[in-house]
Amino acid sequence: MRHPALLTVLALTLNVLPTLLAQEPLPRALAKEAGLDSERLERVHALVRGEVEAGKHAGAVWLIARNGKLVDWKAYGRRDLDSRAPMETDTIVRIYSMSKVVTAVAALQLFEQNRFNLDSPVTQWLPELKDLQVFVGGTAESPQVAPARNPITVRMLLNHTAGFTYDFFSGSPVHDLYKKQDLWNSTSLDEFLSKVAKLPLLAQPGVAFNYSISDDILGALIQRVSGMSFEQYVAQNITIPLRMNDTAFDVPPEKMGRLSQVHEIRDGKLRTTPATIGAYAETGRGIPCGGAGLFSTIGDYARFAQSLLNGGELEGARILGRKTVELARLNSLPAGVNAFGPADGWGLFSAVRIDAAKAGEPLSEGTFYWSGAATTHFFVDPQEKLLALVFCQHFPFDQHGLFTRFRTAVGQALE
C-alpha cells in the first residue's frame, strides 16, 4: 500500500541527503569505532564550552578526526557579539599564520617539479633580495649593518632561518624599521618585496630561527616561478583539488554573512575589534599574504590537514608526494636550534614535536601543528592517525592558554 505523504518525505530526504553529505568535511564515525573514549571526549566539550561561558572567548568551533573519520565537530557561542550571530560549524574565520602551511605546501609542489631545490638561492627569482644587510648594532635611526654572509635559500624561507622577522615583535631596532615600512598595505607582492629589500636582516641567514615574513616572500617566489598569480596558484593546486570551497584570500559578498568578527577583552568585557596585519576580507584590498592572509572554515582546514596525514592525498586528489610529506615533517633546523622551546623543531611547513617528554603532553613525537594570530589551532599526530582543530577569533593570540589544554584533552581521550 502506497503512502503518498511518506513517499514525498522520502523523496525530499533523498534529494537533500547529497547536500548534507557534501557539507561533511570527512566521513563520520562513532568515537568508539575510531578508538576514542566518548566519556573522556566530553572533557574536550567541557573545556571549550567553559572558555566561552567564562567570558574568555565569544565563541569557538572544534573538530576531531581519527583514521580519516570525523568523530567530533561542534560549535559554541557567538561569531559576532554585536549582531549576536552564533558560531557555527561552517563559520568562516581568519586563520592568519595557519596560512603558512598552505603556502609551504604550494612551494613544495614546485620543488617536486624540479623548479628549484631546497638549497637554491631565491635571488635567482627574487633579485630584489640581493645584497641584503644584517643588523649588528645602533638604532633604528642610525643602524649599523654588515653584509649577509650566505645567500637566502628556499629551505631558509620554509623553516624561518632566513633572518627576517615580523613588525609586531619587539626587542630590536629592526622591528621598528619593519613598522615604518608598512608592509601589509602594499599594493602588490612586487611592492611588498621592494619594501622588504630596504630592511636589514635580524640575523645572518641560516643561523637562527626567527618566526617571520618568510612565507609572504615564498608567496612572491611561487608567483614568479609558476607564472601564475599566487592566489590563482593556491586555488588551482590546493584548495580546488581538495574541495576547500570556503578557503581563499578574501571572502566573496555572498559569504560575508558567515564571517566571524574578531574579539578582545577590553575594559573587562568581550568586544569586537578590528582585524590586523592587513587581513582584509574584501576583494581587491591588500595583498595575498602567504603567511597570514587566508580565510577558511574548520571543515576546509580539516580536509587539508587530513591530506597531509594521508601522505599528501585525499579522496583521489594528491597535492604532494608521500616522501615529500615525510621530508617536510622532519625537523629541518640546524643542530642546537629550536622553535620556541626545547620540545619543538620546525619541519618544512610547521612546528614539529621532537621531544614528547619535555613537552609534557599526551601526544607522540612527530606530531606537527601550528596556530593563527586570532587564536586558531590545529595539530596532527601521525602515529595515532589523529587530527584536531579548535578555532576562535580572539586577540591577543591564545590569551588564555587554550591550545595546550585542548591538545591534552584530545590526547587523553585516546583508547
N, C-alpha and C positions, 0 to 999 in steps of 0.2 A: 504494500500500500504506500503510495507516494504522499509525502508531506511537503506541500509547496513552500511553506514558511521555512522548514528545516533545510530544504534544498537551496533556498535563497541565501540563508545564513552560511551554508557550506560553500556556496559559490563565492560569496563575498570573502570568506576566510581564505579560500584558495587563491583569490586574486590579491589579497593583502599580504599573504604569507611570504612571497618572494621579497616584497619590500621590507618586511620586518626582518627577514633573514639577512638582507643586504646591509641592514644597519648594524648588525653584529660584527665587530671587527675580527673575531675569531670564532671557531666552532665552540659550542658550550659543553661543559662537563660538570658534574656534581663534584663538590670538594673531595669527597672520599674517593671517587674514581680517579682524581688527579693526585691523590696522595697527600691531601691537606685535611687536617682535623677541623671539622666545621665549628666545634665549640671554641677551639683556640683561635679560629679565624674571626670570631666575634670580638677578639681583643683589638683587631685592626679597626673594626667598625667603632668600637668604643673610643679608641684613640682619636680618630679623625673627627668623629662627631663631637667628642669632648672639646676639641680645639675650637670648633665653631660655637658650641653652646657656651663656652667660657669667654666668648668675645675676642678670641685671639685672631680668628680668621672669619671673613664674611661667608665664605663657602669653600667647598672642596669636592673634588671628584677623584675616585681612585679605581684602579683596575689591577687584578692579579690573574696571571695565566700560568699554567704548568703543562708540560708536554704538548704545547701547541694548542691547548684548550682554555677557553675563557672560564674562569671559576668565580670571579667576583668583580662586579662593575657597578658602582653606586655613586650617587651624588648627594650632597647635603648642603643646606644653607642657601646663600644668595650669590648670584653672579654680579648683581648690581644693587647696592643698598639704597641708592636714590630711587630707582624705579621699582624696587622690591622683586625684581625678576629672579626666579630660582636658579641655582646652579643645576645644570642638567648633564646627563652623560655625553651629550653632543655639543656642549658649550665650547665655543672657540676661545682660545687663550693665547696670550703672548708667551712663547716658550723660550724667548731670549737665548741663553747660551746652549740650550739643547739643540739649537740650530747648528752648532759646531759639528755635531756628529754627522748630520746630513751633509754638510759641506765637505767634511773629511772623506766620507764615502764617495762623493762626487769626484774628488781629487784622486782617490784610489782607483776609480774606474778608468781614469786617463792613464794612471800608472800601469794598469793591467793591459792597456792598449799600446804600451811602449811609447807613449807620447813624451814621457820623461821618466827618469829614475828617481828613487827617493833621495839620492845624493846629488841630483842635478842642481847647479846654481840657478836660482829663479830669475836672475838678471838676464838670462837668455830671452825671457819673455816679458820681464818687468824691468826694463833698463833704467827706470826712474830710481831703482834701489841700488844703483852702482854708487860707489864712493860714500857709503854711509859712515857716519862718525859715531863713536861711543863716548858717552858722558863719563868723565873721570873726575870732575870737581867743579867748583864755582857755584854760580847761582843761575836762576832762570834768565835773569837779565844779562849775565855775563858767564855763559857756560864754558867750561874747559873740556875739550874733546880730543880724542885720538882716533886714528883710522881703525876700522874694523879689520881684524887680522884674518878672518875667514869669510868666504862668501856664504850668504844665506842660502840654504838648500830647502828642497821640498820637505824633507824629513823634519827640519828645524821648525818650519811653519806648522806641520802636523802635531809636533809634540811640544810646542811653545818654548823652544830653546833658542829662537832666532834673536832675542834681545829686545823685542818690542814689549810694550806694557799697555795699560788702559788709563784713560783720563780720570776714572773715578777712584783710582788708588791714590795713595799719598806716600810721603816719606822721601821723595827725591824731587829736586827741581825739574826733572824730566816730566813728571806728572803735571806740573804747572804749565810746561811748554805744550803738552798734549791738549790741555784745556783751551789754550789760546788758539789752537788750530781749528777748533770746532769741526772735528772730523765728520760727525754724524749728520751735519746739514750740508754735506757736499751734494752737488747736482748729478754726479756720476761716479762710477768706480775709478775712472781715469783721474778725475779731480781729487778723489779720496787719496789715490796713490801719490799725486803730486804734493799733497799736504804732508803725507807720511814721510816723503823723501826729505823734507826740511827738518825733521825731528831727529835728535840723537837717540841712539840705542841705549837701553838701560844697562846692558851687559854685552860682553863680546859674544858673537854668535856661536852657539853650540856648547856654551859653558854652563849656563844656569837655566832652571825652569822659572819662567815668568809668564803667568797667565796673561793673555794679551789679545791684540787685534790680529793675530796671525791668521785666523780663519777668514777675516774680512779680506786680507790680502790674498788668501787662497781663492776667494770668490773671483777676484780680478784675474788671477792666474788661470782659473778654469775658463773664464770668458775668453781670454786671449788664445789659449791653447786649443780650445774646442771650436772657436769661431762663432759661437752662439752667445747670446746674452746669458748671464749667469742664471737669471730666473728661468729662462727657457730651457737651459740645460738641466736644471734640477727637476723641472716638471717632466720633461721628456724621458729622463733616465732614472728617476727615482719615484716621484710622487704619483705619476700616472700609472706606471707599471704595477706599483704596489696598491693602487686604488686608494691612495690617501687623498680623498676628494676634497677635504677641507683644509689642506695644508698648502700655504703659499706665502709670498712676501707681502701680501696685502689681503684685505677682506672685501669681496665684491658687495655692492649695495644690498643685494637680496639676502645676504648672510649677516649683515651688520647687527640685526636683532639678536643673534646668538652670541655676539662677542661680549666677553666678560669685561667689566671695569676692573682696574687695579685699585686696591685699598691699602690704607695705612692707619695706624693708630695715632690720632692727633688730638691733643687736649684730653687724653684718656679715653677717647671714643673712636671706634672704627668709622672711617670716612673714605669716600672715593678720592683718588688722587691722579694727577696726570701721569701717563707713561713716560719713560725716559729712553735715552740712547737712540733717539730717532726712530723708535718702533712705531711708525705711522701706519695705521690701518688703511687709509685712503689710497687708492691707486694714484701713482704719479708723485707721491711725496717721498722725499728722502732717497736713500739708495738701498739696494738689496744687500743687507749686511749678512755676510756668511757666518758671522759669529753670534748674531743676536736678532736677526730680522724676521724669522718665520713665525707665522700664526698656525696653530694646529688644534686638533682635538685629542683627547686622551686615547680614543679608539684608533685614530690615524697613527699616532706615535707608537701605540702598541703593535700595530702591523709592521712598522719599520723595525722596532726592537725585535720582534719575532723573526723577521727575515735575517737579522744578524745572529740571533740564537740558532737559527737553522743553517748557518754557514753561508748566508748571502742569498737565500731563496725563500719565496713564499708563494704557494699556490701556483707554481709554474713560472713565476716571474723571478728571474735571477738578476740581482743588482751587483753582486760581487762574487768572485770565485771563492770556493771554500778555503783554499790555502791562503788567499789574501786576507780573509776574515781572521783566520788563525794567527797570521802575522800581526794584524792590527790589534789583536787582543793581548799581545805580549808587551811587557814593559819596554819602552824604547828610550828611556832616559839614560844619560851617561852614568857610569858607576858612581855611587855615593850621592846621587841627586834624587830627591823625592818630590812628589807633587803634594804640597800642603801638609804632609805629615809622614812619619816613618812607615805607616801601613800601606801607603798607596804610591804607585808609579803612574805613568801615563803611557798608554799604547799609542796608536796612530789615529784614534778618534775619540778617546775618552779616558777618564781615570780608570785604573785597574787595581784591584786589591792584590797586593803582593805578600802581605803578612797578616793572616787572619787573627793570630794571637794578639798582635799589637792593636788591631782594630777593635777587638772586644765585641764583635757582633756575630750572630749565628749564621754567617754566610761563608761560602767557600772562597779560597784563594782562586784568583782568576775571574771573580765577579767584576763586571765592568759597569760603570754608572756615570751619570752626570746630571746637572741641575740647571735651572734658569733663574735669572735675577728676580723674577716676580714669584718666586717660591714654587717652582715646578721641579719634579724629580723623577728619574727612572733608574732602575738597576736590573741587570740580567746576571743570573747565576748559572753559567753553562753546565756546571757539574750536576746541578739539581734540575736543569731544564726549566728554570723558573724565571719569570719576569714580573715586575710590579712597578706601578707608576702612581704618583699622587700629584695632583695639580691644584694649587691655589692661585690667587692673583693678589699678591701682597708684597709691599715694600716695608722695611728693608728685607733683603734676602733671608729666608729661613729664620726670621727673628726669634721664633720660639723653639728652635731646635727640633722641628718635627721630623726631619728626614732620618736621623739616626734612630729615633724611636719607631718610625714606620718600618725601616729595614729590620729591626729587631722583632717587631710584631709579626711581620710576614714570615721571617725565618723560623720563629718558634712554632709556627703552625704546621710546619712540615712533619709528616708522619715518619 
